[in-house]
Amino acid sequence: MTGRIIAIGDIHGCHQEFSDLLALLNLAKDDRLILLGDLVNRGPDSCKVIDLARQHHATALLGNHELRLLAYHKTKDPSHLRETDIGTFSKLRPADWEYIGQMPLTHHEETLNTVFVHGGFLPGIPWQKQSAETVTNIQVIDSGGRPRKRADAPNAPFWADLWSGPPFVVYGHTPRPETYKLKWSLGIDTACVMGGALTAYILPEKRIVQVKARKKYFP
């Protein structure tokens, strides 16, 4: 493997912080960027984030926010959208829809025994066979073994706490004040759009690089 693999957590339209982080990373020609979904919504400019992602030939994974926008784009069923999605939907350009529509659910680096995903996985089921709804939305696992958001099942365990690998999983989606490192997983959504930080995880050196949010954009 030549170059670095650099995973970046949920950007949510924070194009200035994304640009700041890219400058700090000082990308080389052989480096590969993997964006862990939720490039869009909530922050100041989702289109500029997509422009930067495309400019740097990033592999951008599908997040739950992109999944919602795509569902509405295809069906025009307003039940798919939340109020904060509407502004983004109205600004996305044809090339943006094409970019979002081609986002994979996961990225597997076999040589590192590592999988990158937006939300996570249900333990006990092959990760390759889990649905888009599950892997983009899961935060906790309820008493019935179902994937849930932590707001809907606040006392349920985080999926990562039950994940015993392999593979090692690098994920976003669940915002926390700091990265969440366990034996078989690493969560790197550090809530940039909420005034936290935008986090990159660099492999194979296993190093964290962060930039602080310039301000709190949401809620």
Residue pairs with C-beta under 8 A, 6 or more apart in sequence:
1 111
1 112
1 204
2 30
3 28
3 29
3 30
3 31
3 32
4 28
4 30
4 31
4 32
4 202
4 203
4 204
4 205
5 31
5 32
5 34
5 109
5 112
5 202
5 203
5 204
6 25
6 27
6 31
6 32
6 33
6 34
6 200
6 201
6 202
6 203
7 34
7 35
7 36
7 116
7 170
7 188
7 200
7 201
7 203
8 18
8 21
8 33
8 34
8 35
8 36
8 188
8 198
8 199
8 200
8 201
9 36
9 172
9 188
9 189
9 190
9 192
9 198
9 199
9 200
10 36
10 37
10 38
10 63
10 172
10 173
10 175
10 189
10 192
10 193
11 17
11 18
11 35
11 38
11 39
11 43
11 49
11 192
11 193
11 198
12 38
12 39
12 40
12 41
12 42
12 43
12 65
12 192
12 193
12 217
12 218
13 39
13 40
13 41
13 42
13 43
13 44
13 45
13 46
13 48
13 49
13 88
13 193
13 217
14 43
14 44
14 49
14 192
14 193
14 198
14 213
14 217
15 43
15 44
15 45
15 48
15 49
15 51
15 52
16 44
16 214
17 192
17 198
17 211
17 212
17 213
17 214
18 49
18 52
18 198
19 52
20 198
20 211
21 198
21 200
21 209
21 210
21 211
22 52
22 56
24 209
24 211
25 31
25 200
25 202
25 209
27 33
27 56
32 59
33 53
33 56
33 57
33 58
33 59
34 58
34 59
34 60
34 61
34 107
34 116
35 53
35 58
35 59
35 60
35 61
36 61
36 63
36 116
36 117
36 118
36 170
36 171
36 172
36 173
36 188
36 189
37 60
37 61
37 62
37 63
37 64
37 65
37 66
37 103
37 117
37 118
37 119
37 136
37 172
37 173
38 63
38 64
38 65
38 66
38 118
38 172
38 173
38 189
39 46
39 49
39 50
39 53
39 60
39 63
39 65
39 66
40 46
40 49
40 50
40 65
40 66
40 69
40 88
40 92
40 100
41 65
41 69
41 84
41 85
41 88
42 65
42 84
42 193
42 217
42 218
43 49
43 192
43 193
43 217
43 218
44 217
46 88
46 91
46 92
46 96
47 91
47 92
47 93
47 96
50 96
50 99
50 100
53 60
53 99
54 95
54 99
59 104
59 107
60 99
60 103
61 103
61 104
61 105
61 106
61 107
61 116
61 117
61 118
62 100
62 103
62 104
62 105
62 118
62 132
62 136
63 118
63 119
63 136
63 172
63 173
64 118
64 119
64 136
64 137
64 173
65 85
66 100
66 103
67 132
67 133
67 136
68 80
68 81
68 82
68 85
69 81
69 85
69 88
69 89
69 92
69 100
70 100
70 101
71 77
71 80
72 78
72 80
72 81
72 85
72 89
73 89
73 97
81 89
84 218
92 100
105 117
105 118
105 132
105 135
105 136
106 115
106 116
106 117
106 127
106 128
106 135
107 115
107 116
107 117
108 114
108 115
108 116
108 167
109 115
109 116
109 203
112 168
112 203
112 204
113 166
113 167
113 168
114 167
114 168
114 169
114 170
114 203
115 127
115 167
115 168
115 169
115 170
116 169
116 170
116 171
117 127
117 135
117 169
117 170
117 171
118 135
118 136
118 171
118 172
118 173
119 134
119 135
119 136
119 137
119 138
119 139
119 171
119 172
119 173
119 174
120 135
120 138
120 139
120 159
120 160
120 163
120 169
120 171
120 173
120 174
120 185
121 127
121 130
121 134
121 135
121 138
121 159
121 163
121 169
122 130
122 134
122 138
122 141
122 145
122 147
122 159
123 141
123 159
123 162
123 163
123 164
127 135
127 167
127 169
134 147
136 173
137 147
137 149
137 173
138 147
138 148
138 159
138 173
139 147
139 148
139 149
139 150
139 158
139 159
139 173
139 174
140 147
140 148
140 149
140 150
140 153
140 156
140 157
140 158
140 159
141 147
141 148
141 156
141 157
141 158
141 159
141 162
142 148
142 153
142 156
143 156
147 159
148 156
150 156
150 158
150 174
158 174
160 169
160 171
160 180
160 182
160 184
160 185
160 187
161 182
163 169
163 182
163 184
163 185
164 183
164 184
165 183
165 184
165 185
166 184
167 184
168 184
168 185
168 186
169 184
169 185
169 186
170 185
170 186
170 188
170 201
171 185
171 186
171 187
171 188
171 189
172 187
172 188
172 189
173 187
173 189
174 180
174 187
174 189
175 189
175 190
175 191
175 194
175 196
176 187
176 189
176 190
176 191
177 190
177 191
177 196
178 190
179 186
179 187
179 188
179 190
179 199
179 201
179 208
180 186
180 187
181 187
186 201
188 199
188 200
188 201
188 208
189 199
190 196
190 197
190 198
190 199
190 210
191 197
192 198
192 199
192 213
193 213
193 217
193 218
194 213
194 216
194 217
194 218
194 219
195 213
195 215
195 216
195 217
196 212
196 213
197 210
197 211
197 212
197 213
198 210
198 211
198 213
199 208
199 209
199 210
200 208
200 209
200 210
201 207
201 208
202 208
202 209
